[in-house]
Amino acid sequence: MSLFSIFSKRLSFIHICYLAVVLRVIWALLIPVIPISDGVAYDTFAQNIWLHGTYGWTGNEPTSFWPVGTAAIYSIFFMLFGHTYTPIVIFNIICTTTIIILTRALCDRFFDNKSIGLYSCLLIALWPTLIFYTTILASELPYMATLMAAFYLLTAKNSRIVRLGILSGIFFAIAYYIRPLAIITVAIGAFYLCVYTSNKRVAILRSGLSLMVLALLVSPWTFRNYHLYNAFVPMSTNGGSTLWMGNQPGTNGGYAPTPQALAHLNEYERNQTLKQEALTYIQQEPVDFLVRTIKKFIQFHLRETIGVSWNEKGINQTLGEKAVFPLKLIAQLYWSIILLLALCGILFMIKQKGFWHTAFHPFTLMWLSTAGIHAIIVSQDRYHIPITPIVSAFSVYAVIFLEQLYKRRKDELTHKE
């Protein structure tokens, strides 16, 4: 009897969902929401949308530097319930539950072993950083939930074109409003449909319709930005800035403040200027760019303590300063073990399924595209949070492979005797 079958008798999917909710409710009851860093920005933006109808640092200074999606969602809660964080905490728990449900659905679709989906969900339910994110104002959880919903709808293997095209386009648009990188997942979904479904017409039409709906829903914000800058800005004005942050003299691969010398320019002009500076720097030092990109790719996967850092004030207030380091250690160890197993899982899949099957597996493509983009621009530990369901799936794949290998070796020894 396998390890998974033993646990399956005692653990069902609904138990995993309950476990995830209970752990997050306990954390939310222990740790108050005290915004830090990006959380302060989201709080400020949401309040200005609520009170002034303006997305900006103040009620009369509109911005497009960050995508508006996360702040817009929070502003709805403020409009309905006032300036309280409780609805956001509940929303984060709902997002996590949605992520767990969709993780199982996507794993069941893309892997041939149902245990992968079930136990990937267990890993997510227990994931320390994802528990810590319950009390953080951030984009990661809503982005993951909406992106996974969109991808699930787009890659369904049936002949429905209009319904699935429209629904996936709506969720892709929401994800795009949160993080424009969502557009890459549209391409991965379209690729999967075209390669792995027999009806290419359905694949092309559904993907095209999904992209059209996304563009239609994003167009009002693009129109708003055109009036601000007299230039085409689909969502945000930080693309060139983030490229510059990771590709400038003395960069550490992470966040860097915008030079004061460019303060006289508007956001669009600063973005274009920094983009050009970054491209020039890359062209002048192509070997350094390659080395720097590899370093940032590694940096993308290296640490996972952001969930503690962004809760530090709340942790200090209720658990004391001495609790911060152990919580960081727990989060880091959990991530490191799961990541190591996931990397082994990819190698084992190559051994079982072949290189090309593994390389073009949807989960591999989403992992590599997310890590690859941040390796080119900026890379910090929080940027890998959206791939945690993918890392979970490959880590479970590795455990199943090792268990099957052990069982075969044991059977061989038994037959020899």
Secondary structure as UniProt FT lines:
FT   HELIX           3..8
FT   TURN            9..10
FT   HELIX           13..30
FT   HELIX           38..52
FT   STRAND          56..58
FT   TURN            59..60
FT   STRAND          61..62
FT   HELIX           69..81
FT   HELIX           86..110
FT   HELIX           114..126
FT   HELIX           128..132
FT   HELIX           133..135
FT   HELIX           140..154
FT   HELIX           162..178
FT   TURN            180..181
FT   HELIX           182..196
FT   HELIX           200..229
FT   HELIX           239..245
FT   TURN            249..250
FT   HELIX           260..262
FT   TURN            263..264
FT   HELIX           267..284
FT   HELIX           286..302
FT   HELIX           306..309
FT   TURN            310..311
FT   HELIX           312..318
FT   HELIX           321..323
FT   HELIX           324..353
FT   HELIX           355..359
FT   HELIX           362..376
FT   HELIX           381..387
FT   HELIX           388..416
//
